[in-house]
Amino acid sequence: MTMRTNDLFRMALHDIRINGSRSVLTTLGIIIGVGAVVLMTGVGRSMEGVILGQINTLGPRTIALWPGKGPEGGASIGSDYQAVTMRDVEALRQLRSVTDVAPMILLNDPATYGREESEASVVGSPPAYYEGVSLEVTAGRFHDESDEQGVRTVAVIGSDIARDLFFGRDPVGERIGIGDRKYTVIGVLKSVGSQFFQNQDTRIIIPFSVARTIEQRDYVDMVTMRATGDIDAGVADVEYLLRKRHSIVSPSDEPAKNDDFLVRTAQQAQDILGTVSLALTLFITMVASISLMVGGIGIMNIMLVSVTERTREIGLRKALGATGRDILLQFLVEAVVVTVFGAFIGLLLGVLLDVLIVLIARSFLAAYIFALNPYAIVAALATAIGVGLVFGIYPARKASRLDPIEALRYE
C-alpha cells in the first residue's frame, strides 16, 4: 500500500511537471483565495497589534472624555466643542468612582531652538495625566505639582523633537521656543511611535496652568481619569454627572443620543476592534470562498480534459489489471496535489506581499510588525485540499468507469 501511495504521488507530480503552465493557470483561483486569506489575516493581525498596543497605553482602568457628538469625539461644531468646561472637570474630581482627573488643552505651535524648527503637538496637562498613560522618560523628569502651581514654562519633549532640534545632544536644561514663549526642557519622552495614527514622538507636554494662560479659555479638549474600582461604574457616574450638568434628556432606549460628549475606555475600544475584526474575517472568508470555488471548477475542468487526453492510458492500465479504484485514486490524488501546489504558491505569495506591506507601513507607522495568523493559514490549506477532493471526485469517477476495450480503441 505504501508503494502504491508513493506511485500515485509520483505520477501526479510527473503530470504537473509536464503541464506546468496549465497547472498554474488551473489553480489560479486557489492561489488567489489562499493568498488573500494569508495576506488579509496577516495585515489584520498586524493592525490589531498596533491598535491594541495604542489602546493599552491608556491603561486598563483609564477613562477618556472628549467634547462633541461625533463618533470620534471632539468632531462637532459650535458650542459642542466647548461642552466640557473646567467647572465640569471640578465636578468630576468630586466623584468617588474616579481619580487622577486630568484635563488637557491641545496647541499646535512649532518648536524652535536657534535656527532649528520642528512641527509639534503641544499638550497642556496636569501631572495627574501621567498616572493614566504609559509614558517613560529617557532623560530628565516629568513636570510635577510645583511646576503646575508655579505656572512654570517647562516642557517634556518627544524623541523626534529632541532629534530635530538637538541632533543627539542632551536637551535637558536647554531653552526652546514654543509659539511666542520660551520653555526649559526638563525631560525627553521615550519613543513610542504612532498612536491612533498620530506620531506621538512629536509631542510636547507642558503644565496645564501654562496652556490655560496662553489660551485664556474655560473649556478643555480632552479629559483622562482612572476608575477607582469597577470601570463600568466609573463610566456610568461620569456620563450621569455630565448629562445632569448639561441638562441632557435622551430616550431610555438610546441614552447617549443627545450627549454633547463622548466617553470611552480601553475595553470599549477593544470590543469595537473585535467587531471590526469579525467583519473583516467574514469578508475575507467570502472572497476566499468565491476564489476557491472558481479554482475548484477550474481543477474539475482540467481533470476532465486530462481524462479525455489519457483515455488510452486508462484503458491500457485496466487491461494490465488496474482496478476502477486504482484509477479513481490516481486522478483524485492528482486533483489534490494540483490544489495543494496552488495553495502553497498562494501561501508564498501572501507572505511576500505581507512582508512588502510591513516594509512600506513601517515608514509611517513604527509600531507596525510582521504577523501571520497560523489558524487562518491552516484553515485555508485544509479548505484548498477539501476543494481538490470535492471537485476531483467527478473526473476521477468518470475515469474509473471507462470501459477498457472502448478506451483502447479511443483515438
C-alpha positions as CSV (number, residue, x, y, z in Angstrom):
1,M,0.0,0.0,0.0
2,T,2.9,2.4,0.8
3,M,4.4,1.7,-2.6
4,R,1.1,2.3,-4.4
5,T,0.7,5.6,-2.5
6,N,4.2,6.7,-3.5
7,D,3.5,5.8,-7.1
8,L,0.3,7.8,-7.1
9,F,2.1,10.9,-5.8
10,R,5.0,10.4,-8.2
11,M,2.7,10.1,-11.1
12,A,0.8,13.2,-10.0
13,L,4.0,15.3,-9.7
14,H,5.2,14.0,-13.0
15,D,1.9,15.2,-14.7
16,I,2.3,18.6,-13.0
17,R,5.9,19.0,-14.3
18,I,4.8,18.1,-17.8
19,N,1.9,20.5,-17.8
20,G,3.5,23.2,-15.6
21,S,1.9,26.3,-17.2
22,R,-1.5,24.6,-17.4
23,S,-1.3,23.6,-13.7
24,V,-0.5,27.1,-12.6
25,L,-3.4,28.6,-14.6
26,T,-5.7,25.9,-13.4
27,T,-5.0,26.7,-9.8
28,L,-5.2,30.5,-10.2
29,G,-8.4,30.7,-8.2
30,I,-6.8,28.6,-5.4
31,I,-3.7,30.8,-5.5
32,I,-5.8,34.0,-5.2
33,G,-8.1,32.5,-2.4
34,V,-5.3,31.2,-0.2
35,G,-3.1,34.3,-0.9
36,A,-6.0,36.6,0.0
37,V,-6.6,34.8,3.3
38,V,-2.9,34.8,4.3
39,L,-2.4,38.5,3.3
40,M,-5.5,39.9,4.8
41,T,-5.4,38.0,8.0
42,G,-1.7,38.9,8.4
43,V,-2.5,42.6,7.8
44,G,-5.5,42.4,10.1
45,R,-3.4,40.8,12.9
46,S,-0.6,43.4,12.4
47,M,-3.1,46.3,12.6
48,E,-4.8,44.7,15.6
49,G,-1.5,44.5,17.4
50,V,-0.8,48.2,16.6
51,I,-4.2,49.3,17.7
52,L,-4.2,47.1,20.9
53,G,-0.8,48.5,21.7
54,Q,-2.1,52.0,21.3
55,I,-5.1,51.2,23.5
56,N,-3.0,49.6,26.2
57,T,-1.1,52.9,26.5
58,L,-4.2,54.3,28.1
59,G,-4.1,51.8,30.9
60,P,-6.8,49.2,31.7
61,R,-8.7,51.5,34.1
62,T,-8.3,54.7,32.2
63,I,-11.4,56.6,31.1
64,A,-11.1,59.2,28.3
65,L,-13.6,62.0,27.8
66,W,-14.0,64.2,24.7
67,P,-16.4,67.0,24.0
68,G,-18.6,66.7,20.9
69,K,-21.3,64.5,19.4
70,G,-19.2,62.9,16.7
71,P,-18.4,59.2,16.9
72,E,-14.7,60.1,17.4
73,G,-15.5,62.9,19.9
74,G,-14.5,66.5,19.5
75,A,-15.7,66.5,15.9
76,S,-18.8,68.6,16.4
77,I,-19.3,72.2,15.6
78,G,-20.4,75.3,17.5
79,S,-20.8,75.0,21.3
80,D,-20.4,71.2,21.3
81,Y,-16.7,71.6,21.1
82,Q,-16.8,73.7,24.2
83,A,-19.1,71.3,26.0
84,V,-16.6,70.2,28.7
85,T,-15.6,73.1,30.9
86,M,-13.4,73.5,33.9
87,R,-16.5,73.5,36.1
88,D,-17.3,70.1,34.7
89,V,-13.7,69.0,35.5
90,E,-14.0,70.2,39.1
91,A,-17.3,68.3,39.4
92,L,-15.6,65.1,38.0
93,R,-12.9,65.5,40.7
94,Q,-15.6,65.2,43.3
95,L,-16.7,61.7,42.1
96,R,-15.5,58.8,44.3
97,S,-15.5,56.4,41.4
98,V,-12.7,58.2,39.5
99,T,-9.4,59.7,40.4
100,D,-6.4,61.4,38.7
101,V,-8.8,63.6,36.6
102,A,-6.5,65.3,34.1
103,P,-8.0,68.0,31.7
104,M,-6.0,68.8,28.6
105,I,-5.6,71.7,26.2
106,L,-4.1,71.0,22.8
107,L,-2.0,73.5,21.0
108,N,-0.3,73.4,17.6
109,D,2.8,75.5,17.6
110,P,6.2,74.7,16.1
111,A,9.1,74.2,18.4
112,T,12.3,76.1,17.8
113,Y,15.9,76.1,19.0
114,G,18.1,78.7,17.5
115,R,17.6,78.3,13.7
116,E,16.2,74.8,14.0
117,E,12.5,74.2,13.9
118,S,10.2,71.2,14.3
119,E,6.5,70.7,14.0
120,A,5.0,69.8,17.4
121,S,1.7,68.8,19.0
122,V,1.7,70.6,22.3
123,V,-0.4,69.1,25.2
124,G,-1.1,71.1,28.3
125,S,-1.9,68.7,31.1
126,P,-1.6,68.4,34.9
127,P,0.8,65.8,36.5
128,A,-2.2,63.5,37.0
129,Y,-2.1,62.8,33.3
130,Y,1.0,60.7,33.7
131,E,-0.9,58.3,36.1
132,G,-3.3,57.2,33.3
133,V,-0.9,56.7,30.4
134,S,2.2,54.5,29.9
135,L,4.9,57.1,29.4
136,E,8.6,57.0,30.2
137,V,11.4,59.5,30.0
138,T,14.8,58.6,28.7
139,A,16.3,61.8,30.3
140,G,15.2,64.2,32.9
141,R,11.8,64.1,34.5
142,F,8.0,64.8,34.1
143,H,6.7,68.1,35.4
144,D,5.2,68.0,38.9
145,E,2.7,69.9,41.1
146,S,5.3,72.6,41.9
147,D,5.7,73.3,38.2
148,E,1.9,73.3,37.8
149,Q,1.2,75.6,40.8
150,G,4.1,77.9,39.9
151,V,2.9,78.2,36.2
152,R,6.5,77.4,35.2
153,T,7.3,77.3,31.5
154,V,8.8,73.9,31.4
155,A,8.4,71.2,28.8
156,V,8.8,67.4,28.4
157,I,9.6,66.8,24.7
158,G,9.2,63.8,22.4
159,S,12.1,62.0,20.9
160,D,11.6,63.3,17.4
161,I,11.6,66.9,18.8
162,A,14.8,66.2,20.6
163,R,16.4,64.7,17.5
164,D,15.3,67.5,15.1
165,L,16.3,70.3,17.4
166,F,19.4,69.0,19.2
167,F,20.9,66.3,16.9
168,G,21.9,63.9,19.6
169,R,22.9,66.4,22.2
170,D,21.3,66.3,25.7
171,P,18.4,68.8,25.6
172,V,17.6,68.8,29.3
173,G,18.2,72.3,30.7
174,E,18.1,73.9,27.3
175,R,15.5,76.6,26.4
176,I,13.3,76.1,23.3
177,G,10.7,78.3,21.8
178,I,7.0,77.2,21.5
179,G,4.9,79.9,19.9
180,D,6.0,83.2,21.4
181,R,7.3,81.8,24.7
182,K,10.5,80.1,25.9
183,Y,10.4,76.8,27.8
184,T,13.1,74.9,29.7
185,V,13.3,71.3,28.7
186,I,13.1,69.1,31.8
187,G,12.6,65.7,30.2
188,V,12.7,63.7,27.0
189,L,10.0,61.1,26.3
190,K,10.8,57.5,25.3
191,S,9.9,56.9,21.7
192,V,6.5,55.2,21.2
193,G,6.0,55.8,17.5
194,S,2.5,56.4,16.2
195,Q,-0.6,56.1,18.3
196,F,-4.1,56.3,16.9
197,F,-2.4,57.2,13.6
198,Q,-0.6,60.2,15.0
199,N,3.1,60.5,15.7
200,Q,3.4,60.7,19.4
201,D,7.1,61.4,19.2
202,T,6.4,64.9,18.1
203,R,4.5,65.6,21.3
204,I,5.5,68.3,23.8
205,I,3.9,68.2,27.3
206,I,3.7,71.5,29.2
207,P,1.9,72.3,32.5
208,F,-1.9,72.7,32.2
209,S,-1.7,76.0,34.0
210,V,0.6,77.4,31.3
211,A,-1.6,76.2,28.5
212,R,-4.6,77.7,30.1
213,T,-2.8,81.0,30.5
214,I,-2.0,81.0,26.8
215,E,-5.4,80.1,25.6
216,Q,-7.4,82.1,28.0
217,R,-10.5,79.8,27.8
218,D,-12.6,77.8,30.2
219,Y,-13.3,74.7,28.1
220,V,-10.9,71.7,27.5
221,D,-10.1,69.5,24.6
222,M,-9.9,66.2,26.5
223,V,-10.0,64.7,29.9
224,T,-8.5,61.5,31.2
225,M,-9.2,59.8,34.5
226,R,-8.8,56.5,36.2
227,A,-11.5,54.4,37.8
228,T,-11.0,53.7,41.5
229,G,-13.0,50.4,41.3
230,D,-15.2,48.9,38.6
231,I,-14.6,50.8,35.4
232,D,-18.1,50.4,34.1
233,A,-19.4,52.1,37.3
234,G,-16.9,54.9,36.8
235,V,-18.1,55.4,33.2
236,A,-21.8,55.4,34.3
237,D,-21.0,58.0,37.0
238,V,-19.2,60.3,34.5
239,E,-22.0,60.1,32.0
240,Y,-24.7,60.6,34.6
241,L,-22.9,63.6,36.0
242,L,-22.3,65.3,32.7
243,R,-25.9,64.7,31.5
244,K,-27.2,66.2,34.6
245,R,-24.9,69.2,34.4
246,H,-25.6,69.8,30.7
247,S,-29.4,69.2,31.1
248,I,-29.4,66.4,28.6
249,V,-32.5,64.3,28.2
250,S,-32.4,61.2,25.9
251,P,-34.7,58.3,25.2
252,S,-34.3,55.5,27.7
253,D,-33.5,53.0,24.9
254,E,-30.8,55.3,23.5
255,P,-29.3,57.2,26.5
256,A,-26.3,58.6,24.5
257,K,-28.4,60.0,21.7
258,N,-28.3,63.7,22.7
259,D,-24.9,63.7,24.5
260,D,-22.6,66.5,23.7
261,F,-19.6,64.5,24.9
262,L,-18.0,61.1,24.3
263,V,-16.7,58.7,27.0
264,R,-14.5,55.7,26.0
265,T,-12.4,53.1,27.8
266,A,-9.7,50.7,26.6
267,Q,-12.1,47.8,27.0
268,Q,-14.7,49.5,24.8
269,A,-12.1,50.2,22.2
270,Q,-11.1,46.5,22.3
271,D,-14.7,45.5,21.9
272,I,-15.1,47.8,18.8
273,L,-11.8,46.3,17.4
274,G,-13.2,42.8,17.9
275,T,-16.3,43.7,16.0
276,V,-14.3,45.1,13.1
277,S,-12.0,42.1,13.1
278,L,-15.0,39.8,12.9
279,A,-16.5,41.8,10.0
280,L,-13.1,41.7,8.2
281,T,-12.8,37.9,8.8
282,L,-16.3,37.3,7.3
283,F,-15.4,39.5,4.3
284,I,-12.1,37.6,3.7
285,T,-13.9,34.3,4.1
286,M,-16.4,35.3,1.4
287,V,-13.7,36.5,-1.0
288,A,-11.7,33.3,-0.4
289,S,-14.7,31.1,-0.8
290,I,-15.5,32.6,-4.2
291,S,-11.9,32.3,-5.3
292,L,-11.7,28.7,-4.1
293,M,-15.0,27.8,-5.8
294,V,-13.7,29.2,-9.1
295,G,-10.4,27.4,-8.6
296,G,-12.3,24.1,-7.9
297,I,-14.3,24.5,-11.1
298,G,-11.1,25.1,-13.0
299,I,-9.5,22.0,-11.5
300,M,-12.5,19.9,-12.3
301,N,-12.5,21.1,-15.9
302,I,-8.8,20.4,-16.4
303,M,-9.1,17.0,-14.8
304,L,-11.9,16.2,-17.3
305,V,-9.6,17.3,-20.1
306,S,-6.8,15.1,-18.6
307,V,-9.2,12.1,-18.5
308,T,-10.0,12.6,-22.2
309,E,-6.4,13.0,-23.2
310,R,-5.3,9.9,-21.3
311,T,-8.2,7.6,-22.2
312,R,-5.9,5.1,-24.0
313,E,-3.6,5.1,-21.0
314,I,-6.5,4.3,-18.7
315,G,-7.6,1.5,-21.0
316,L,-4.1,0.1,-21.0
317,R,-3.8,0.2,-17.2
318,K,-7.1,-1.5,-16.9
319,A,-6.1,-4.2,-19.4
320,L,-3.0,-4.8,-17.3
321,G,-5.1,-5.4,-14.2
322,A,-5.6,-1.9,-12.7
323,T,-9.0,-1.7,-10.9
324,G,-11.5,1.1,-11.1
325,R,-10.4,2.0,-7.5
326,D,-6.8,2.4,-8.7
327,I,-7.8,4.7,-11.5
328,L,-10.1,6.7,-9.2
329,L,-7.3,7.2,-6.6
330,Q,-4.8,8.1,-9.4
331,F,-6.9,11.0,-10.6
332,L,-8.2,12.0,-7.2
333,V,-4.6,12.3,-5.9
334,E,-3.7,14.3,-9.0
335,A,-6.5,16.8,-8.3
336,V,-5.4,17.1,-4.6
337,V,-1.7,17.5,-5.5
338,V,-2.6,20.2,-8.1
339,T,-4.7,22.0,-5.5
340,V,-2.0,21.8,-2.8
341,F,0.5,23.1,-5.4
342,G,-1.6,26.1,-6.0
343,A,-2.3,26.6,-2.2
344,F,1.4,26.7,-1.4
345,I,2.0,29.2,-4.3
346,G,-0.8,31.3,-2.8
347,L,0.7,31.0,0.7
348,L,4.1,32.1,-0.5
349,L,2.6,35.0,-2.5
350,G,0.5,36.1,0.5
351,V,3.6,36.0,2.8
352,L,5.7,38.0,0.4
353,L,3.1,40.7,-0.1
354,D,2.6,40.9,3.7
355,V,6.4,41.5,4.1
356,L,6.2,44.2,1.4
357,I,3.4,45.9,3.3
358,V,5.3,45.8,6.5
359,L,8.3,47.5,4.8
360,I,6.1,50.2,3.5
361,A,4.0,50.6,6.6
362,R,7.0,51.0,8.9
363,S,8.0,54.2,7.1
364,F,5.0,55.9,8.7
365,L,3.8,53.5,11.4
366,A,6.7,52.5,13.5
367,A,4.8,50.1,15.7
368,Y,3.6,48.0,12.7
369,I,5.1,44.5,12.9
370,F,5.0,41.4,10.7
371,A,2.3,39.0,11.8
372,L,0.7,35.9,10.4
373,N,-2.4,34.1,11.6
374,P,-1.4,30.4,11.8
375,Y,-5.0,29.3,12.3
376,A,-6.2,31.1,9.1
377,I,-3.3,29.6,7.1
378,V,-4.1,26.0,8.3
379,A,-7.8,26.6,7.6
380,A,-7.0,27.9,4.1
381,L,-4.8,25.0,3.3
382,A,-7.3,22.5,4.6
383,T,-10.1,24.1,2.6
384,A,-7.9,24.0,-0.5
385,I,-7.3,20.3,0.0
386,G,-11.1,19.8,0.5
387,V,-11.8,21.7,-2.7
388,G,-9.4,19.4,-4.6
389,L,-11.2,16.3,-3.2
390,V,-14.7,17.6,-3.9
391,F,-14.0,18.8,-7.4
392,G,-11.7,15.9,-8.3
393,I,-14.3,13.2,-7.5
394,Y,-16.4,13.6,-10.7
395,P,-13.4,13.4,-13.2
396,A,-11.9,10.6,-11.1
397,R,-15.1,8.6,-11.1
398,K,-15.5,9.2,-14.8
399,A,-12.0,7.8,-15.4
400,S,-12.6,4.8,-13.2
401,R,-15.8,3.8,-15.1
402,L,-14.2,3.8,-18.6
403,D,-14.6,0.5,-20.4
404,P,-11.1,-0.8,-21.1
405,I,-11.9,-2.1,-24.6
406,E,-13.5,1.2,-25.6
407,A,-10.7,3.2,-24.0
408,L,-8.1,1.2,-26.0
409,R,-10.0,2.0,-29.2
410,Y,-10.1,5.7,-28.4
411,E,-8.2,7.9,-30.9
